Amino acid sequence: MAVSIPPFHWWRTVFFLIPAIGVCTIVLGVVSIGSSLFGRRGDLGHRCARGWSWLILATTGVDVDFHGAEHLTPGASYVFTANHQSMYDIPIVFWSLSHQLRIIAKRSLGRFPVLGWHLQRTGHVLVDRSKPGHEVFRCIAAAIDRGLSLIVFPEGTRSVDGRLGRFKKAIFVIAIDASIPVVPLSITGSRHVMRRGRLMTCPGHVRLTVHPPIATEGLSRDDAGDLADRVQAIVATGVEANGHAAKPGVVVGT
C-alpha cells in the first residue's frame, strides 16, 4: 500500500512558518500589550500589528500589489469592507493600509494567549455572534468616535471557492449612524496562499484594490440593505476584473 507523503509546503508550514510566526506573535504581542499601559487608544499596538503583518507576508513569500491608495485621505476614518478568502487577508490589509485599523472579530479569539490579549487591550471589537446586541454597537461607535477605522468582512466567514457570499447589512447600519464613509476593498489571490480548512501555506501574489469611498451622510437605516448590495457589487467587480490574480505564481501588472 502506497504511503502518501505531504508536499513540501506542508512541511515548510508545520516546521518553519508556524514556529516563526508564533515567535513573532509572542514578541510583538508582548510589546503591544505593554504599550497599552501608556495609551489605550492602541496607536503603538497598531504599528506592532503592521510589523507583525509584514513579517508574516515576508516569511511566507507573499507579494501584494496594492492599488487605489489615492482614493484615501490620510488620517480620515473609514469603514473598510472586504471580501474574505483567507486568514492572510488580515495581514494583507494591515500591512497595505496605513490607517489606524481595528477589526471586528469573534469573541473566541480573545481567549488566545498574547494575540487575544493584544486584541482586547488595543481597541479591537470582539463579538459574540450568538448575541451581538447593543454592546457591540456601542464598542464600534466608540472606536469610530476615537478617530479609528474599522476593517470588516461583511460575508461573515471565509469563502471556500473564492465566490462572494452575501454581505450582511449590520455594519452598514453602524456606518450610516456614524456618518462615516464606507470603502470597498477587493482582495484576489489570497485563497491560494492558504485555503480554508487546509494546514498549508504557499508563496503567492495577491492584489488589494481600494475603491473610492462611498459617503453615508443623508442615508437612513432603511438604506443599509441597498448600501450593502452596492458595496458587494463593487467588491465583486474588482474580484472578477482581477480574477487572473487568483492563479498562483502570476504577478498582476500595475
Residue, then its C-alpha position, 0 to 999 in steps of 0.5 A: m500500500a502506497v504511503s502518501i507523503p505531504p508536499f513540501h509546503w506542508w512541511r515548510t508550514v508545520f516546521f518553519l512558518i508556524p514556529a516563526i510566526g508564533v515567535c513573532t506573535i509572542v514578541l510583538g504581542v508582548v510589546s503591544i500589550g505593554s504599550s497599552l499601559f501608556g495609551r489605550r487608544g492602541d496607536l503603538g499596538h497598531r504599528c506592532a500589528r503592521g510589523w507583525s503583518w509584514l513579517i508574516l507576508a515576508t516569511t511566507g513569500v507573499d507579494v501584494d500589489f496594492h492599488g487605489a491608495e489615492h482614493l484615501t485621505p490620510g488620517a480620515s476614518y473609514v469603514f473598510t469592507a472586504n471580501h474574505q478568502s483567507m486568514y492572510d487577508i488580515p495581514i494583507v490589509f494591515w500591512s497595505l493600509s496605513h490607517q489606524l485599523r481595528i477589526i471586528a472579530k469573534r469573541s473566541l479569539g480573545r481567549f488566545p494567549v498574547l494575540g487575544w490579549h493584544l486584541q482586547r487591550t488595543g481597541h479591537v471589537l470582539v463579538d459574540r455572534s450568538k448575541p451581538g446586541h447593543e454592546v457591540f454597537r456601542c464598542i464600534a461607535a466608540a472606536i469610530d468616535r476615537g478617530l479609528s477605522l474599522i476593517v470588516f468582512p461583511e460575508g461573515t466567514r471565509s469563502v471556500d471557492g473564492r465566490l462572494g457570499r452575501f454581505k450582511k447589512a449590520i455594519f452598514v447600519i453602524a456606518i450610516d449612524a456614524s456618518i462615516p464613509v464606507v470603502p470597498l476593498s477587493i482582495t484576489g489571490s489570497r485563497h491560494v496562499m492558504r485555503r480554508g480548512r487546509l494546514m498549508t501555506c504557499p508563496g503567492h501574489v495577491r492584489l488589494t484594490v481600494h475603491p473610492p469611498i462611498a459617503t453615508e451622510g443623508l442615508s437612513r437605516d432603511d438604506a443599509g440593505d441597498l448600501a450593502d448590495r452596492v458595496q458587494a457589487i463593487v467588491a465583486t467587480g474588482v474580484e472578477a476584473n482581477g480574477h487572473a490574480a487568483k492563479p498562483g505564481v502570476v504577478v498582476g501588472t500595475 
